Amino acid sequence: MGFEMPVDVDYFDHPKTLDLIAFLGKQEADIYPLRLWRWAAKYARTGVIPTGAPAVEAACGWRGAPGRLHKALVEAKF
């Protein structure tokens, strides 16, 4: 059986999402939390990501400067 991940209809207009886009300067930044949640549902079911920022950024498919996405996610309060 698959795993469902309900997303609020206001997600894309939510202040946290808009902050993340602003922090990174990339309109497509709204997809990173969704990618992280999908990955965590499969591989970090306890909510613990032992290797921290590098694993978070890899899960999101981040290709920018190391640590930048992780910092932006924290600043946006994701």
Buried (B, 14 or more C-beta within 10 A) or exposed (E): EEEEEEEEEEEEEBEBBBBBBEBBEBEEBBBBBBBBBBBBEEEBEEEEBEEEBEBBBEBBEBEEEEBBBBEBBEBBEB
